[in-house]
Amino acid sequence: MAPRLRIAVPLLAACALVLTACSSTASDPEASSSGGVSLITSGTLTVCSNPPYEPFEYKDGDTVVGLDIDIVQQVADDLGVELAVVETGFDGIQSGAALDANTCDVVASGITITDEREGKLDFSDPYFDANQGLLAPAGSGLDSLEALAGKTIGVQQATTGETFATDNGLTTVQFEDTGLQVQALKNGQVDAIINDIAVLGPYADDTFEVAAEFPTGEQYGLGVKTGNTALLEA
């Protein structure tokens, strides 16, 4: 059965709580203010995201769309500015490097809030509850951690899925994004893949199934540069 999406708070209402005006502490002299919020580009809220990660961010033609993009679009609308999406590697997103380099004002990419990440960027209120999941060939019997012993598991680098797999002693191969993970599974390069269960559902079909859910009690948040309280509170 395909996993159901569970929203921690109504999304549009969350926008008012999730990112509310950021009187940024950024020292970049090029930054400009919009409604009291400092932005790296005048009149534009710039977001870093890492598609494909459907339904949160994915490509519709040349345009990045999805749940995360809908949220930050509402924030941009509330600020009276345009929205620009910069496709960015997830490691640069979750580490805060993209924010520190002034590549974007906010990061939105299905980011689980962790203690380690909270030391590198400031998070919004949580907006989505998540667990880890397993995508495996249908009927393969790979439906538990025990069944994965001795198997090669594809993980997305720098994610909580990678941490979960490593902590459970699994043999892993890292991939830069979910699309490459799934392609490796289809090509037989890995036996199964682990990622947040919400993003595995779109890949389930007659050939592959979401074979297991691992309760990890994760929550997603949007991230801003450390100290940028204005964007969090507006």
C-alpha positions, 0 to 999 in steps of 0.5 A, a space after each residue: 500500500 502506498 504511504 499516506 502523507 501526514 501533514 503536521 499542520 495545515 500548510 497554508 496556515 503553517 506558512 504564517 508560522 513556518 517563515 514569518 518575516 526575517 529581519 536578517 542578521 546577514 552582513 552581506 551589503 548586497 542584501 536588500 529589505 522587503 517588509 523588514 526582511 533582508 533578502 539576497 536579491 531585491 524583490 525576490 525570495 530565493 530558495 535552495 531545493 534538491 529535486 527530485 524529491 516528489 511530492 516535496 520538490 520535483 520538475 514539471 518541465 523546466 520548473 521546480 514544483 511541489 509541496 515545499 515550493 507551495 509553502 515558500 511561494 506563500 511566504 513570498 506572496 506574503 512578503 510581496 516578492 517573487 520566488 526563485 528556486 535554485 537547485 542545490 545539492 542536498 549536502 549543501 542544503 542540510 549543512 547550512 553551506 548554501 545559506 552561509 554562501 548567500 546562495 539563497 534566503 531559505 532552504 526547503 527540501 524535505 529537511 528533517 530537523 536534527 540536533 546536528 543540523 540545528 547547530 548549522 541553521 535555524 529551523 521553522 516550526 515543523 510542518 510534516 511528520 516522516 519515517 524511513 521506508 524501504 523500496 525493494 523489488 516486488 516479491 523479493 522478501 526484502 521487507 525488514 532490517 533482518 532481511 537486508 543483512 548482506 544486501 547492498 542498500 542505496 541511500 541518499 548522501 547526507 540524509 537521515 536515511 543514510 544515518 539510519 542505514 549505517 546505524 543499523 549496520 547495513 552495507 550502503 552505496 551513496 547517491 546524490 539524489 533520490 532519482 539516482 537512487 531509484 535508477 540504481 535500483 532499477 539497474 540492479 546496482 543495489 538490492 533496495 533503497 532506503 529514504 523517507 517513506 513519503 517520497 518512495 510511494 511514487 516509485 511503487 509499481 508492479 516491479 517495485 514495492 514500498 516493502 517496509 516502514 521504519 518508525 523514526 519519528 522525524 519532522 521536516 522544517 524549513 531552514 534559514 541562516 543562523 540568527 536570521 530570526 526575522 524570516 522565522 518570526 514575520 
